[in-house]
Structure formats: structure tokens, C-alpha cells
């Protein structure tokens, strides 16, 4: 590896070593389905202005397969409103020139613990074009295994706070800010940081009174329920925090 240690540096090492014109990522516990690249490249050829191409996914969680189809088109503003978890990093294709020499740039190695590096890349990329998705589940995503970030609540809080500061455009969409602030509140609650958890939860609910992550931070911070209990319940539906 030629870059800094961690996930972002590892991805950049691969990007820089690659010699093809199209780059695709796949986490070691995910699987590309037959025909994935064929379908995606065909869509890109039909829409050359796209900044990236994704697809739907099949999430394996709690012994079940849950199909999640990505929207056919996603813009920068769409990603400010929602992470759109269906646009999964293991499904994405990018142009190597956009990442190495072009307007998007490499993966941000300044992100704390590299948490949210895929979301950051999506936000930066869609400032220059839209992401299109093949309306088929062409990647199998395995959630029936421990995640590197499982229980790493400080990494989550620091990474998401960094993204909120990096992209002031989030303020265009109060519900988008509320979503991320709710995640930060939950992470601080899981760490036992009551003051920070309550402050972030209030900030989130001020913008969106229906933000469930912020509401969930209160019982977790007070020790009424364990964070993993709520996280496990959510993941059974094929969704994350």
C-alpha cells in the first residue's frame, strides 16, 4: 500500500495501481452477481454523462435475502437528503480518470477512521453529474457477519461530524441534517456521552421531529436499552443505523 493506513488509503492504493478506465469496488464479504458489469457498462454507454453507475443489492441479514433496488437516478441533492443505502459501495463503478486526474478526486484519507468514505465519495462525485443504477439486484451484501465498524461508535460520531462540516450544503435540507445528527446522537449515546448525545438529539429533532435515530438516542444514553439491541432490530429489515 502506497498511501496512509486504513480503508481510505487502501482504496486509493488500488485506484492508483489500476490500469483500466473503469473502477469498481467490492468488499471482501460481498459478491458481484453474473452480468453485473455487462448491465452497468451498457447503461453507462447509453448515458455517458453519468458520473457513476450503481445497481440494486440483495442484503443477506438474519438468514433472509432482502432485495433493495436503487433509484434509477440519484443527484447531489438526493444524497444530501438521504444516504440512499441501496447505492452500495460494492455496486459502484467510477471512471478512473475522474478519481485520479479529474474533478472527483481520490478517497478522502482525512476522514476519521475512514468512516463514511463511500458517502463522501458519492457526495463529491454527484457535484459533477448524476449516478444511475441498473434496476436489478446485482450485488449480494452480507450482513450476517461482524462489521469492522460494529461497536466503533467514536469512529462513527467523528466521521459523520466531519462530513457535516465538510458539506455545508446539508443545511439546504433540514431533514438531511437531522438524519446525520441523529446518527451522531445515537453514537454518542452508545458511548455513554450523555451531554453530547442529548445536544445532538435536540439539534436533530429541532429540524425533524420524526427523526427516529434522535429519539432512540435518549433511552440508549439513559441506559434503558442497549444500542446493539436496537441496531440488530433495524438490520433485520435490511437497513442500517
C-alpha positions in Angstrom: 0.0 0.0 0.0 1.4 3.4 -1.0 -1.0 5.7 0.9 -1.9 6.2 4.6 -3.0 3.3 6.7 -6.7 2.4 6.8 -9.6 1.8 4.5 -9.3 5.1 2.5 -5.6 4.7 1.9 -6.1 1.1 0.8 -8.8 2.1 -1.7 -6.6 4.8 -3.1 -3.7 2.4 -3.4 -5.9 0.2 -5.5 -7.2 3.1 -7.6 -3.7 4.3 -8.4 -2.4 0.8 -9.2 -5.4 0.1 -11.5 -4.8 0.4 -15.3 -8.4 0.1 -16.6 -10.6 3.1 -17.5 -13.4 1.9 -15.2 -13.1 1.2 -11.4 -15.3 -1.0 -9.3 -15.1 -1.8 -5.6 -16.2 -4.9 -3.9 -15.9 -5.6 -0.1 -14.4 -8.9 0.6 -17.6 -10.3 2.1 -19.9 -9.1 -0.8 -20.4 -10.8 -4.1 -20.9 -9.5 -7.7 -23.6 -11.4 -9.5 -23.2 -12.7 -13.1 -23.9 -10.0 -15.6 -23.3 -7.1 -13.3 -20.6 -5.4 -15.3 -22.3 -6.1 -18.6 -25.5 -4.4 -17.5 -23.8 -1.5 -15.9 -21.5 -0.7 -18.8 -24.4 -0.9 -21.2 -26.3 1.6 -19.0 -23.2 3.9 -18.9 -22.8 3.8 -22.7 -26.4 4.8 -23.1 -25.9 7.7 -20.6 -22.3 8.9 -21.0 -22.9 12.0 -18.8 -23.4 9.9 -15.7 -20.6 10.3 -13.1 -21.0 6.7 -11.8 -23.1 3.6 -12.2 -24.7 1.5 -9.4 -27.3 -1.2 -9.2 -29.7 -2.8 -6.7 -28.5 -5.1 -4.0 -29.6 -8.2 -2.2 -29.0 -7.9 1.6 -28.4 -11.1 3.5 -29.5 -10.4 7.0 -30.8 -12.7 9.8 -30.8 -15.6 7.4 -33.1 -13.8 4.9 -32.4 -12.2 1.5 -33.9 -8.7 1.2 -33.9 -7.0 -2.2 -33.2 -3.3 -2.2 -33.4 -1.5 -5.6 -31.5 1.7 -6.0 -33.3 4.7 -7.7 -32.6 4.9 -11.4 -31.1 8.3 -11.0 -29.6 10.0 -7.9 -28.3 13.6 -7.7 -26.2 15.5 -5.2 -29.3 16.9 -3.6 -30.8 13.4 -3.3 -27.7 12.3 -1.3 -28.0 15.4 0.9 -31.5 14.3 1.8 -30.6 10.6 2.2 -27.6 8.3 2.2 -29.6 6.1 -0.2 -28.1 2.8 1.2 -29.3 1.0 -1.9 -26.4 2.7 -3.7 -23.9 0.4 -2.1 -20.1 0.9 -2.4 -19.7 -2.7 -3.7 -22.1 -1.9 -6.5 -20.4 1.3 -7.7 -18.5 1.9 -10.9 -16.5 5.1 -11.4 -14.3 6.5 -14.2 -10.6 6.1 -13.1 -9.8 9.4 -14.7 -12.4 11.2 -12.6 -10.9 9.9 -9.4 -7.2 10.2 -10.3 -7.0 13.3 -12.6 -10.5 14.6 -12.7 -12.9 16.7 -10.7 -14.0 14.0 -8.2 -10.6 13.1 -6.7 -9.4 10.2 -4.6 -11.0 8.8 -1.4 -10.6 11.3 1.4 -7.9 10.0 3.7 -8.6 12.7 6.3 -11.9 11.1 7.3 -11.6 9.9 10.9 -11.0 6.1 10.7 -12.2 6.3 7.1 -15.8 6.1 8.4 -18.3 7.2 5.7 -15.7 7.3 2.9 -18.2 5.9 0.4 -20.8 8.5 1.3 -18.2 11.3 1.0 -17.2 10.0 -2.5 -20.8 9.9 -3.6 -21.4 13.5 -2.4 -18.3 14.7 -4.2 -19.0 12.8 -7.4 -22.6 14.0 -7.7 -21.5 17.6 -7.7 -20.3 16.8 -11.2 -23.0 14.5 -12.5 -25.7 12.0 -11.6 -25.4 8.4 -10.5 -27.5 6.0 -12.5 -28.4 2.5 -11.4 -29.4 -0.7 -13.1 -32.8 -1.7 -11.6 -31.7 -5.2 -10.7 -30.1 -6.6 -7.6 -26.6 -7.3 -9.0 -24.6 -7.5 -5.7 -25.1 -9.7 -2.7 -24.3 -7.8 0.5 -23.6 -10.0 3.6 -24.8 -8.5 6.9 -24.7 -11.9 8.7 -21.2 -11.2 9.9 -19.4 -8.7 12.2 -18.7 -5.3 10.6 -15.4 -3.6 11.1 -17.3 -0.6 12.4 -19.6 -2.6 14.7 -19.4 -1.0 18.1 -16.9 1.6 16.9 -19.2 4.4 18.0 -16.4 7.0 18.3 -15.4 6.4 14.7 -19.0 6.8 13.6 -19.5 10.0 15.6 -16.3 11.6 14.4 -16.7 10.5 10.8 -20.3 11.9 10.5 -19.4 15.1 12.3 -16.6 15.6 9.8 -19.0 15.1 6.9 -21.5 17.6 8.2 -18.7 20.2 8.5 -17.2 19.3 5.1 -20.5 19.7 3.2 -22.3 22.9 4.4 -24.8 22.2 1.6 -26.5 19.8 4.1 -28.3 22.9 5.5 -30.4 23.1 2.4 -32.3 20.1 3.7 -33.2 20.2 7.4 -34.2 16.5 7.3 -30.9 15.6 5.9 -29.0 17.3 8.7 -31.4 15.8 11.2 -30.7 12.3 9.8 -26.9 12.6 10.2 -27.2 14.5 13.6 -29.5 11.7 14.8 -26.8 9.1 13.9 -24.2 11.1 15.8 -26.6 11.4 18.8 -27.1 7.6 18.8 -23.3 7.0 18.6 -22.6 9.4 21.5 -25.4 7.7 23.4 -23.8 4.3 22.8 -20.5 5.7 24.2 -22.2 6.9 27.3 -21.7 10.6 26.4 -25.0 11.9 27.7 -24.3 15.6 27.2 -23.2 15.2 23.6 -26.0 12.7 22.8 -28.7 15.0 24.2 -27.3 18.0 22.4 -27.1 16.2 19.0 -30.6 14.7 19.6 -32.0 18.2 20.3 -30.3 19.6 17.2 -31.8 16.7 15.1 -35.3 16.9 16.4 -35.3 20.7 16.0 -35.0 20.1 12.3 -37.2 17.0 12.1 -39.4 15.9 15.0 -39.9 12.4 13.3 -36.1 11.5 13.3 -36.2 8.1 15.0 -32.4 7.9 15.4 -32.5 11.0 17.6 -35.4 9.7 19.7 -33.6 6.4 20.1 -30.5 8.2 21.5 -32.4 9.1 24.7 -33.2 5.6 26.1 -29.7 4.4 25.0 -28.0 7.3 26.7 -30.1 6.7 29.9 -29.2 3.0 29.9 -32.7 1.9 29.3 -31.8 -0.2 26.3 -28.6 -1.4 24.8 -27.5 0.2 21.4 -26.9 -3.2 19.9 -30.4 -4.4 20.6 -31.8 -1.5 18.5 -29.2 -1.9 15.8 -29.9 -5.7 15.5 -33.7 -5.0 15.2 -33.1 -2.4 12.4 -30.7 -4.6 10.5 -33.2 -7.4 10.3 -35.2 -5.2 8.0 -32.2 -4.8 5.6 -31.4 -1.3 6.8 -28.7 0.2 8.9 -28.3 2.9 11.5 
